[in-house]
Amino acid sequence: MKKIILIGLCLAFTNESFAAGQIGRLGVGMSDHLITDMKTLSLKLRRNRSSALGGNFGIDSSSEGSFYALGIKYYKLIYEEPQLNFYSTFAGNIFTYENEEEDSTEQGYQVDGMFGTEFSFQGLDSIGFSFEFGVSFYDYNDETHITTNGNNMIRSAVHFYL
């Protein structure tokens, strides 16, 4: 078991991947990975063969109040195939939410350390579906949590690559 963990950690921090893929392409889509369940617009830019940068932004404004979410994400590619990328990611998000007990707007944060996969179907190379799993640390509803997390392909992200 220790050997498997050691090999996994070595793969997570290598600087090389196996194919050229979507270098320089901007992915535009949606994500629903926040603990608040706020849907966000998501951007992902593949910088080079081994990394990508991402960001997300969401807003919910009504007569009850205005709430937002803003985050950044760094992707480190571990393994790449023509229709599949396996990666590690680190994300940080800040958000506001309504504290129903105190009837006020509060601010929270969420930090994720995850592994994930983005895949596309042959013939639909411009659409990427992702799912991720790992550990989340967040402050929400006046409580701080460390929890395991798993996001399916709709909750994690769907991107259309330009």
Buried (B, 14 or more C-beta within 10 A) or exposed (E): EEEEEEEEEEEBEEEEBEEEBBEEBEBEBBBBBBBBEBBBBBBBBBEEBBBBEBBBEBEBEEEEEEBBBBBEBBBBBBBBEEBEBBBBBBBBBBBBBBBEEEEEEBEBBBBBEBBBBBBBEEEEBEBBBBBBBBEBBBBBBEEEEEEEBEBEBEBBBBBEBE
